[in-house]
């Protein structure tokens, strides 16, 4: 299949046309539970998971952004079941990351407000690529006085790290915060562009191929272009496919 193109077709049918071990990275957020009205379409999760495993390169990564609906007072747990099934298919659960919403909507469920979704990072073996996003440390240059480790009867200080000073930066923790909303491009639930950007730069290099089997309004494709990656995507809705292609055209200009 041709790269840098979105195909208006079912993603399982589309992925079956891809070679095995051909995709470096998948970044996607599927329709889940009843949280998303997706133009009346349904989809086969297990079929998608199996095809994602087949097309992912050894050492490749799938970022699966998903949440749970609350039905009759109980969260569905769909996200956990999906994660376990990906592992049954052969993926490693490399990291369970959190997408924290800075401006979550109040839902008044009689519980603490839901302010996050999961970003499951699955890998086919050990990831080939990890370009860690780093943040500044608070105590750059300071020499630690020691930390503590636990024994059966007391906490004891460890040596002062061979007098090594604190580095200027450290790897960002796995809770990523983003602002929800902005321009929706006619799609009910686009994920933030920065979310797609952060995973694309973390788990792939320039020239790699990024897949989104639920392309929606084209956010993954847009950020792949901006970061000099190839992309391929599938989208059942002709309406969303047209929106995505319009955004891609504007990005290429």
LUMGU-832670 format. One record per residue: x, y, z of N, C-alpha, C, CB in turn. Coordinates in pm, whole numbers, plus 50000, padded with zeros to 5 digits. Glycine has a CB too. Layout:
BEGIN
XYZXYZXYZXYZ...
//
This chain:
BEGIN
500834988150000500005000050000500875012550000499055000050121500335023249951501065035749940501175042750075500395044949838502365047550108502575054850232502045069050219504055054950270501915075550335501475089550343500105091450277502505098650277499225082250313497875082350258496905076750361497805074350126495705082350365494635077150450493625069950360493935088650532493325057550396492415049450318491045049150384492975035150301490015052050307488645052050356488115037750353487735061650272488505030050456488145015850459488265010550601489025007650363487714998850624487824992050753489294989150782486984978950755489714991750904491154990650935491654976350932491424996651071490814966450966491274952550959491514948650814490234942951024490574952150726490774949350584492024956550534489544953650502492214968850579493384976350536494684970450586493274990550582494724966950713495964961550769496324948150706495834959950920495324940650661495604927950594496344929850462494304920450568496304941850409497034945050286498464949650314496304955650208498784951650441500134955650479501014943450498500124964150607502294944950470503244934050494503404931850643504614937250430503694919550682504034916650821505324924250857504204901250844505424928250983506644934751033507014947050950507814924851034506024955550920506264967150834506044980550902505384966250714505484980651023505124993051091506034995351212503634992851134506625007051220507505010351333506725014251457508445021751295505645021751438504905027351551503445029151514505515040751596502565025651607501145028851594500765038251708500255015951597500105049151674499555058351775498085059951743500305072351777497205055551833495785055751801494935056451926495405043651719493715060951907492715060952013491425055651953492525075252075491075043251983489905037051920488605042051982489975021851931487485040451912486195042851975486025032752089485015041751871485575037252206485465027652316484175029652394486665028752409483635018252439482395017852516481355027152453482655021752664480645034552534479665043952478480145058352490478315042352547481465060152511481975073652529482075081152397483335073152596482055073952287482205080352158481125075552062483595077652100480415084752006479485081451899480275082151770478235091051897480415071051701481335070551588480575068051458482395059651610479685077351425478945076751299478265063251276479875079751184477915056451384477155044151373477975031751341476135045751270479315033051332480135021551296480485013051419481415026351227480655000151397481154991151500482504985651454480144979451529483234979551546484554974351509484914962251593485614985151524485804954051539486214941451598487544943451670486324930251491487504945151803488734947851877489754936651862488424950052024489344924151882490314913151879490974912051742489624899851915490194914251636490774913951502491794924951483489694915251398491504936751536492444947951527493734944751602491814960951582493604939551724494794936551805495684926251736494374931351943495084915951678495874905551610496614911251490494964893951566495914919551412496564925451295497654935251335495524932351207497434942651443498484951751489499744944151527497984960151607499574932651590500754924751626501474919851500500354912751713500714915651402501324910351279502104921151204500254904551187501524933151190502164943351107503274950951179501134953151058503314950151313504334957551388505694950751375503944958651537506714958651350508064953351342508524947951478509034964051293509474938551476510104934451600510784946651661511124922951576510444949651785510964961551851510094973751829512344964351802508994972051754508074983051732507114984951848507294980851606506374995851845505534999851958504135003351910506165011852033503145000251994501765004551975501355012852095500794992351954500935025352073500395033852179498885033952164500995048552171498195028752266496745026352262496105035252369496405011052286495465046052326494875055752418493405052352437495045070352365493035049252561491685043952583491205047152724491645028752559489905047852740489295049952872488085040952888488895064652892487395042352999486225033953029484995042553050486495025253152483875037453006482605043753038482165039353177481525040052933481275047253237480625043353361479175039953329480725054653468478795027453353477455022553320476815016553444477515012153205475675021853481474945017253599475845017353723474395003153576476605028053735477425030053856478745022853857476655025853973479105015853748480365008453746481155011453620480104993353757482455013753637483305014953520483375001453450484715019953558483455001553318483354989153241484584980253253483104992353097485764986253272486984978353275487454973853138486794966353361486834979353032487214975652895488694977952870486384983552795489234988852922490654992052898491564980952949491025005352965491274975753069492104965053126491994952253044491694962253272490774948953003490584936752923491334937852791489084934152898491314949652731492034951452607493544950052628491724965152546494054955852735495484954752763495904940252780495854962752889495114932552851495424918352872495374910652741494464912152973494434914252653494334907252525495534910452436493024910852453495984922852436497194926252361498364917452408497534941252378498444915052538499514906552590499324892152545499564907352743498074887452538497814873952487498264872652342496314870652498498164883552266498584883352126500104882652112498064895752055500834885752217502284885152213502994898052247502714880952080502254908952261502874921652297503334921652443501894933152274504374929152471504724932752608503974945452646506264934752624503544946252770502994958752821504184966752873501894956452934504754974652784506014981552814505814992452919506604987652688504674999552911504415010253008502925013153011505225023052972502405015453130501035020253147501115034953180500265012253258500885043153079501005057553096499625063753117501705063852974499635075853169498385082953198498325095853115498265086153350497205097753050496895110352981495995118253074496205107852840496595127953142495865136253238495275148353166496795140753353494005150853190493305161853124493315174153215491855157853088493965184553169494065196653250492695202953276494965206753182491795201853180490485208353189489355198153173490355219453083489415187753256488405177053248487005182653278488755165553348485995177253210484625181953234484045175453359483725178953113483325182753442482675176553558481525167653512482155187453656481515155253563480505145553519479525141753629481195133153468479815146053752478925143653867478425129253874477725153153861479385120053881479045105853892478925101254037480095097553821478955110554132478945106254272480265100254315477835096354296481325104354248482675099554280483655110654240483015085954205484945108554265485915118554222485885119554070487335114954273486035131854022485885134253879486955126753798485965149153851486535121353686487425113753598488255123553516486625104153505489555123553537490415133553473491515127253388491025142453577491415114453356492495108353279491995097053190493575103253372492845093353095492695081253017494015073753023492265084352869493975061052985495205053152980495895054952845494915038253005497195054852847498005053852725498865041352741498895066952700498325029952698499075017452708500145017352599498125005052696501375014652638502465013652543502854998952532503695022552587502474992852420502784978752396503984977952303501554971352334504844968152327506014966452241506104951952195507314970552314506604950052075506834936752020508284933252050506534936051864508494927452167509844925952218510294938852283510814921752106511584940452301512124952752359512054963852256513584950652407511564975752293511484986752196512854989952135510904999252262512854991652004514094995351935514495009751965513934993551785513505018251991513745032652000513095038252126513205039851874513835046352197513265054252305514005067452312513335046752440513415077652252513965091152257513275098452371513775098852120513825097052489513145101852610512945116852610513925097752732511725121052641511445135152668511955138152808509905138452654512695148952822513315152052951512805165353005514835152352939512855166553136512455178853204513605183353294511135176753286513575195853331514615201253418514485195853560514565216553420515615193753623515605189553763515565201953853516855180853796515115200153976515025211354070516345214454138513965208454175517225204554144518435206354224519695203754141518415196854346519725209554021520865207653933522165211654003520685215853804523175202953991524495205754046524675202154191524785219954029523585199754263523705196454404524205182054420522355198354476525035179654519525495166154548524575160254653526975166054597523855149254621522905143454717523615139054844522165131654654522935140754956523495136555084523245121855110522915144855197522475115555023522155101355041520665099355043522775095955169520245087255011518835083655018518685072155117518275079854877517525066255123517295055655221516815042955153516275060155326517235031755209516675019055164516115011855286517755010355092515155002955262514414996555370515014982955403512934995055332515254980555531515634967355578514514962255667517004967655654514704950355723513634944455803513364952155931513984930155837514334959955981514124966556109514364981656109514994960356211514904986856000515175001156001515495006255861516335004256096515425019455844515875025755719517315030255738514965037855681518155027055640519555030855648519925039655529520455018355654520745049855551521145058355438522105051155345521795071255489521965053455216522895048055117524055057755102522185045554980525135053455041526255062755016525795074554930527415055454947526535085354933526135097654866526445097354717526845109554929526125085954651526175084754506527545088554449525105093354443528595084854521529965087454476530225102254445530265079154352529555110854521529735125354507529345130654368531175128854535528495123354297528005128154168526915138554189527475116454082526995149354115526005159954129524745156654049526575173354083523655163154085522385161154017522475166853875521225167854096522005158953778522035163353639521065174953615521695151653546521275181753504520415192953468519005188353433521005200653351518895176553369517595171353327517405157053373517445172253175516155152553369515825138753398514665134553308515455136853548514475121453295513385116353211512035120053272513505101053193511175124953188509835129053230509075117053288509055135053111508265118853393507465107853445506365104053347506855111553581505735092453370504815087053270503375091953285504825072253276503165102953352501865109853350502045122553267501365113253497501395122853151501505134253059500205142253067501785129352913500335155253085499175164053100498935172152972499375173553220497685172552931497315179952810495985187152832497225170452688495805197852758494545205052761493615199252655494755220252739492415195952695491425190052605490645201252537490465180552683490235198652415489385208452347490115214852232488915219052445489855227552210490385234252094489555230751971491855230352072490135232651856489415230151732489215215251712490165236151613487975210951694487675196651682487605191751538486385193651750487625200551441487625196751301486455187651264488925189951267485325189151334484155181151301484155167151357484025180351156485175163751436485275150451498484885151551645486725144451483484175141551702483695142951839484775142151946482685132551866485895135551917486875133452025488295132351972486525120852103488845142851911490235142151868491155143051988490555153451768492245135051988493165136952099494115148452069493955123952127494735154052173495565166052153496725163552057496105170852287497025173251976498145171951883499455169251958498275184551798499615175652075500855173852150501005159552199500905183552266499885153052230499925138952273500505130452161498515133852312499965131952040500475124351926501935127751900499645127051800502275140451908503645144951886504605138351985503725160151898504235138352113505155133152215505435118352196504565135552354504415110552159504655096252138505415093652008503325088752136505135101451906505855099551779507345102151797505285108751670507695112851868509135115651886509775106051986509335130151933508975100352076509525091252178509865077552122508545089752292508995072252034509085058151996509435055851850507785051452026509825066551778510205064851638511285074951601508985066251544511915072651487512915081851433512435087351299514285074851419513085097751251512755103251121512835092451014513685114951086511845092450925511795082550817511045070050852513165078950777510715067950980509945056251020508495057650976510025054351173507765046550983506365046350942505445045351062506095034650846504505054751071503565055551182502165052251130503595069651249501505043051198500155038651160499135043951258500075023251154497965047751207496795050151291495605043251226496525065551310495155031951281494035024651220492685031251242493985010651275492615040851334491395048651358491755063351340490795045851503491975067351216492615080151188491785092151229492935081051043490445090751230489605101951273489895114451192489815104751420490175125451261490395138251192491855140351152489945149651280492705130151166494035130751108495155135951196493975138950991494945136251328495965141851416497285134351408495475141951560497235120951410498475113151403499225115851274498165098151416498505116351163499145118951034499785132851033498125117750919499075142751083499595156351084500905157151162498565166051144500935150951280502135151851362503265143051307501825147951505502915132451236503945124451169504635132851063503325111651106503855140150985504425148950881505345159450944503295155850800504865165751051505645176251116506965171051170504835182651228506995158051205508215152251262508975143651163507865143851384508665145251032509415138850924509345123650930510855143250926508165118750967507875104450960506905101950846507305099151096506895089650795505855085450704504635081250785506345073850613503475081250722502275076750792501415068450699501485088650848500555060650758499505053750686498325052550781499975039550633497125054150729495965053950818494735048350750495685067750870493795043950833492525038950785491405045950860492435023450802490345048850790489215055750851487925051750779489415071250846486985046050855485735041350797484825052650752484995032750897484815063450826483895074450797484445083150684483655082850924483705084150576484105092750465484195107250511483125091350346483285111250598483285124950650484585128050721482105127150744485005119250813486235121650887487465120450797486345111851005487385111350700488495109650607488735122550529488205097950510487665128850485487795141550412488405152450501486425146150360487955152850627488505162650721490015160350741487765161950857490385147650760491795144350782492645148150661491945129450813492155145150542492925148450422493075163450404492265142450299492075171050444492175185550437493255190650533490815192150470493275185150655494315189250751495695185550702494065182850889495825173750643497115169250593497585178350480497045154750545496645182050392496995191050283497505204350333495805193250193496885209450438497335222150497498695220650563496305227150600498955208950621500255206550689501375205750589500205193650772501125199750474502165198050373502535211150305501715188050269501625220950308501875233550239502975241550307500585241750232
//
